[in-house]
Amino acid sequence: MWQIWLIIAGFCFIIEIMTAGFLVFWFAIGALLAMVTSIFVDNIIIQTAVFVISSGLLILATKPFVEKFVQNKNSIQTNVYSTVGKTGIVIQDIDSINGTGQIKVDGEVWSAIGINQTNIAKGTEVKIDEIKGVKLIVSPIEK
């Protein structure tokens, strides 16, 4: 019976490699523990109980630890997404119909179009609302 538990463990490890989560790994470890149990005990119910209980305990014991590293809700936006919400200055008139215009944000020049197809004159301070493709969607800041 130990061969079956080894095959189950191998199958679980392969699934774990193909997935992004960190869950099936513990089923593989549980299957390995059941395999060791099968060497000493022939009862399939006891082997299955070892598999289920050990897998469950491992999942519950490591869930907070894994969530701490796998899922970071307070992640810092980088690259182009870090510009959303910032302000910039129009350095080339924004003509949303023709899709032309540029703004300067934090010393970098970006292509931009006005929100709701609005045109914005050079020198206007704008807020970056979102990103579509390679262009920033901006709206003028009223003073």
Summary of the structure (lengths in Angstrom):
residues: 143
radius of gyration: 27.9
end to end distance: 77.0
largest distance: 81.5
contacts: 389
relative contact order: 0.11
helix: 48%
strand: 26%
